[in-house]
């Protein structure tokens, strides 16, 4: 009996660790040619209260991150959308630390959260390395949103009415203390005077031709600025925005996992003076290029950001291939052609960027 209790307690804990490394080279264009290395280590710990024999439906979650290395977008490419989604400087910090409770059709989460884990993301776009395929730049470039690397306290509610319909809404601290004064993201301030970010999203699963699954999401957000003196446009005025995202399987082979998937992203930020007023992204992924089990993927995508200020629009075209070397190691060679990098005050020539990402899961 004692052994069974101990085994259940061990099953209640879920531990994960991984390391991601990007070897990046800007061949020409942008700010200047050159090589950059950047890495990210992550440690995640989950605790299930039901498996521990405490109560049903509860989960504690801790996610710590350490980023290090160079900054290719800032120093070599000059793009505003950021070519590598792990570029964050040299920091070691808590990215997430929250508690979640399921109550029937509802799930309530409170604590330090990354908005992009639940909101404004798509599965197929997540295969790419450019940051805009993770979250639209109408959010990441316009707002002090709680996304990687600097997250914030918040509360979120999810209602899953049935298998066909999900509604979510959240309220987050609107202006997190920066890394200079908050190096480990442990200084939290629940003061409405610091601003608030409200976001809501509706998710609708769709199945075509019997077995072609898709998910479509529509979202709205409203940023309420701090009452103090902000240092960025997003802090000085309120901002609203909308987004539409979709994943759709176009082809699924019978008898194995080869498939073809399509995604689309649309972001609109109509508020005056937003750095990015409009964004559209789209791409297509083929799974099972050399392996019928679908363990590798070849993808081509484009991300276009319309600058709301007097700048040329920025467009990133990304070609990527990801394959598993072993069960816990993958490689991802990647090429990006970035037209009009818009992250500086000068007009830059198109950048041709090559990357090789190495991922290790422990």
C-alpha positions in Angstrom: 0.0 0.0 0.0 2.8 2.4 0.9 4.6 1.6 -2.4 1.4 2.4 -4.3 1.1 5.8 -2.6 4.7 6.6 -3.3 4.4 5.6 -7.0 1.3 7.8 -7.4 3.2 10.7 -5.9 6.1 10.2 -8.3 3.6 10.1 -11.2 2.2 13.4 -10.0 5.4 15.2 -11.0 6.3 15.7 -14.7 9.8 17.0 -15.4 11.1 18.2 -18.7 14.3 19.9 -19.8 15.5 20.9 -23.3 18.2 22.9 -25.0 17.9 24.8 -28.3 20.9 26.2 -30.2 20.8 28.4 -33.3 23.8 28.8 -35.6 23.0 31.8 -37.7 24.8 33.5 -40.6 23.7 36.6 -42.5 25.2 36.1 -45.9 24.5 39.6 -47.1 22.1 42.6 -46.8 20.7 43.8 -43.5 23.1 45.7 -41.2 26.2 43.6 -42.0 27.3 40.0 -42.8 28.4 37.8 -40.1 27.9 34.7 -37.8 25.9 34.5 -34.6 25.3 31.8 -32.0 22.4 31.9 -29.6 21.1 29.3 -27.2 18.2 28.6 -24.8 17.9 26.2 -21.9 14.5 25.4 -20.4 13.4 23.5 -17.3 9.7 22.7 -16.8 8.1 21.1 -13.7 4.4 20.1 -13.5 2.5 18.8 -10.5 -0.9 17.1 -10.9 -2.9 17.3 -7.7 -5.2 14.4 -8.7 -2.4 12.0 -9.3 -0.9 13.0 -6.0 -4.2 12.0 -4.2 -5.0 15.6 -3.2 -8.0 16.8 -5.2 -9.2 16.5 -8.8 -8.3 18.9 -11.7 -5.5 20.9 -10.2 -2.1 21.6 -11.8 0.9 23.6 -10.6 3.4 24.5 -13.3 6.9 26.1 -13.2 8.9 27.0 -16.3 12.4 28.5 -16.0 14.5 29.7 -19.0 18.1 30.8 -19.6 19.0 32.5 -22.9 22.5 33.4 -23.9 24.7 34.2 -26.9 24.5 36.8 -29.7 21.6 38.9 -31.1 21.6 38.4 -34.9 18.5 40.5 -35.6 19.7 43.4 -33.5 23.3 43.3 -34.7 23.3 41.7 -38.2 19.9 41.6 -39.8 18.1 44.7 -38.5 14.6 43.1 -38.9 11.6 44.0 -36.7 9.9 40.6 -36.9 13.1 38.9 -35.5 14.4 36.0 -37.5 15.1 33.6 -34.5 12.3 33.1 -32.0 14.8 32.4 -29.2 16.7 35.7 -29.5 16.4 37.4 -26.1 19.8 38.4 -24.8 21.6 37.0 -21.8 19.0 36.3 -19.1 18.0 33.6 -16.6 14.5 34.0 -15.5 11.1 32.4 -14.6 9.0 32.4 -17.7 5.9 30.8 -16.2 4.7 30.0 -12.7 1.0 29.3 -12.3 -1.8 27.2 -10.9 -4.7 25.9 -13.0 -8.0 24.3 -11.8 -10.5 22.5 -14.0 -14.2 22.8 -12.9 -16.4 20.9 -15.2 -16.3 22.7 -18.6 -14.2 25.5 -17.2 -10.5 25.9 -16.6 -9.2 28.8 -14.5 -5.4 29.7 -14.5 -3.7 32.3 -12.4 -0.1 33.3 -11.9 2.9 34.2 -14.1 1.8 33.3 -17.6 3.0 33.5 -21.2 0.1 34.8 -23.3 1.3 33.1 -26.5 1.0 29.6 -25.0 -2.8 29.8 -25.1 -3.6 32.8 -27.3 -2.7 33.8 -30.9 -0.9 30.7 -31.9 -1.2 28.0 -34.5 0.2 24.5 -34.6 1.5 24.6 -38.2 3.1 28.0 -37.9 4.9 26.8 -34.8 7.3 24.8 -37.0 9.1 27.9 -38.2 11.9 29.9 -36.6 10.8 33.5 -37.4 9.1 35.1 -34.4 6.2 36.4 -36.4 5.0 32.8 -37.0 4.7 32.4 -33.2 2.7 35.5 -32.5 1.6 38.3 -34.9 3.8 41.4 -34.7 0.6 43.5 -34.3 0.8 42.2 -30.7 4.5 41.6 -30.1 5.7 44.9 -31.6 2.9 47.2 -30.4 2.2 46.1 -26.8 4.1 45.3 -23.6 2.5 41.9 -24.0 3.4 39.1 -21.6 5.2 36.9 -24.1 8.7 35.4 -24.3 11.0 36.5 -22.8 9.3 38.8 -20.4 6.0 37.5 -19.1 3.6 38.9 -16.5 1.0 38.0 -13.9 -2.5 37.3 -15.2 -5.7 35.3 -14.8 -7.3 33.3 -17.7 -10.6 31.5 -18.0 -11.3 28.8 -20.6 -14.8 27.5 -21.4 -15.0 24.3 -23.5 -18.7 24.2 -24.3 -18.2 21.0 -26.3 -15.7 19.4 -28.7 -16.7 22.0 -31.3 -16.4 25.3 -29.5 -14.0 27.0 -27.0 -14.0 30.5 -25.5 -11.1 32.0 -23.6 -10.6 35.3 -21.9 -7.7 36.7 -19.8 -6.5 39.8 -18.0 -2.8 40.5 -17.6 -0.5 43.0 -15.9 0.0 45.6 -18.6 3.6 46.7 -18.1 6.1 44.2 -16.6 9.2 45.5 -14.9 12.1 45.2 -17.4 15.1 42.9 -17.0 17.4 45.7 -15.9 15.5 46.1 -12.6 13.9 42.7 -12.6 16.7 40.3 -13.8 14.9 37.0 -12.9 11.3 38.1 -13.5 10.4 37.8 -9.8 9.3 41.4 -9.2 5.6 41.3 -9.7 3.3 44.2 -9.2 -0.5 43.9 -9.2 -1.2 47.6 -9.6 -3.8 48.7 -12.2 -1.9 52.0 -12.5 0.7 50.0 -14.3 -1.7 49.2 -17.1 -3.8 46.2 -18.1 -4.1 44.0 -21.1 -7.4 42.2 -21.8 -7.7 39.5 -24.5 -10.3 37.1 -25.6 -10.4 34.3 -28.2 -12.9 32.0 -29.8 -11.7 28.6 -31.2 -13.7 26.6 -33.7 -12.5 23.1 -34.8 -13.5 22.2 -38.4 -13.3 18.8 -40.2 -13.4 18.6 -44.0 -14.0 15.5 -46.0 -14.3 13.3 -43.0 -10.7 13.3 -41.8 -9.1 16.6 -42.6 -9.0 18.4 -39.3 -8.6 22.2 -38.9 -8.8 24.8 -36.1 -9.8 28.4 -36.6 -9.3 31.2 -34.0 -10.6 34.7 -33.7 -9.3 37.1 -31.1 -9.6 40.6 -29.7 -7.4 42.5 -27.3 -7.5 45.9 -25.6 -4.5 47.5 -23.9 -5.2 50.0 -21.1 -2.1 52.1 -20.6 -0.5 53.0 -17.3 -1.5 56.2 -15.6 2.2 57.1 -15.2 4.6 58.5 -17.8 5.3 55.7 -20.2 8.4 55.5 -22.4 6.9 53.7 -25.4 3.9 54.5 -27.7 2.1 51.4 -26.3 2.4 52.8 -22.8 1.4 56.3 -23.7 -1.9 55.5 -25.4 -4.5 52.7 -25.4 -4.4 50.1 -28.2 -6.9 47.7 -29.6 -6.5 44.9 -32.1 -7.9 41.9 -33.8 -6.5 38.6 -35.1 -7.6 35.6 -37.1 -5.6 32.4 -37.3 -6.3 29.1 -38.9 -4.7 25.6 -39.3 -6.1 23.2 -41.9 -5.1 19.8 -42.9 -5.3 19.6 -46.7 -4.2 16.0 -47.3 -3.9 12.9 -45.1 -2.4 9.7 -46.5 -4.2 6.5 -45.7 -2.2 3.9 -43.7 0.6 6.3 -42.5 1.2 9.8 -41.2 2.2 11.7 -44.4 0.1 14.9 -44.5 -0.1 18.4 -46.0 -1.1 21.3 -43.8 -1.8 25.0 -44.4 -1.9 27.9 -42.0 -2.9 31.5 -42.1 -2.5 34.5 -39.8 -4.1 37.9 -39.9 -3.5 40.7 -37.4 -5.1 44.2 -37.5 -4.1 47.1 -35.1 -6.1 50.1 -36.1 -5.0 52.4 -33.2 -3.0 55.4 -34.4 0.8 55.3 -34.2 1.2 51.6 -33.7 4.6 50.5 -35.1 2.9 47.6 -37.0 -0.7 48.3 -38.2 -1.3 45.2 -40.3 0.2 41.7 -40.6 -0.5 38.7 -42.7 1.3 35.4 -42.7 0.7 32.1 -44.5 2.5 28.8 -45.1 2.3 25.2 -46.1 3.9 22.2 -44.4 4.5 18.7 -45.8 5.0 16.0 -43.1 6.7 12.7 -44.0 9.1 13.9 -46.7 11.5 11.0 -46.2 9.7 9.2 -43.4 6.1 8.0 -43.8 5.7 8.2 -40.0 5.5 11.9 -40.5 8.6 12.6 -38.2 10.1 15.2 -40.6 8.5 18.3 -42.1 9.3 20.6 -45.0 7.7 24.1 -44.9 7.5 27.3 -46.9 6.0 30.4 -45.3 5.8 34.2 -45.7 5.3 36.9 -43.1 4.4 40.5 -44.1 4.3 43.3 -41.6 2.8 46.7 -42.7 4.6 49.4 -40.8 2.2 52.0 -39.3 4.9 54.7 -39.3 6.8 56.1 -42.3 8.9 53.0 -43.1 9.0 50.4 -45.8 7.0 47.2 -45.1 9.0 44.2 -44.0 8.5 40.8 -45.6 10.1 37.5 -44.5 10.1 34.4 -46.6 11.2 31.3 -44.8 12.0 27.8 -46.1 12.6 25.2 -43.4 13.2 21.5 -42.9 13.0 19.7 -39.6 14.0 16.1 -38.9 14.6 13.9 -35.9 18.1 12.5 -35.5 17.1 10.4 -32.5 14.1 10.3 -30.2 15.4 13.3 -28.3 17.5 15.2 -30.8 16.4 17.1 -33.9 18.0 19.3 -36.6 16.4 22.1 -38.5 18.2 23.8 -41.4 16.5 27.0 -42.3 16.8 29.9 -44.8 15.1 33.3 -44.6 15.0 36.0 -47.2 14.0 39.3 -45.5 12.9 42.2 -47.7 13.3 45.7 -46.2 14.4 44.9 -42.7 12.6 47.6 -40.7 14.2 47.5 -37.3 16.5 50.4 -37.7 16.2 54.1 -38.7 17.8 53.6 -42.1 16.7 51.7 -45.2 18.5 48.3 -45.3 19.0 46.0 -48.3 17.3 42.6 -48.2 19.0 40.1 -45.9 19.7 36.4 -46.8 19.9 34.5 -43.6 20.8 30.8 -43.0 20.3 29.0 -39.8 20.8 25.5 -38.4 18.9 24.8 -35.2 19.8 21.9 -32.9 17.2 20.8 -30.3 17.9 18.4 -27.5 15.3 17.1 -25.0 16.3 15.5 -21.8 
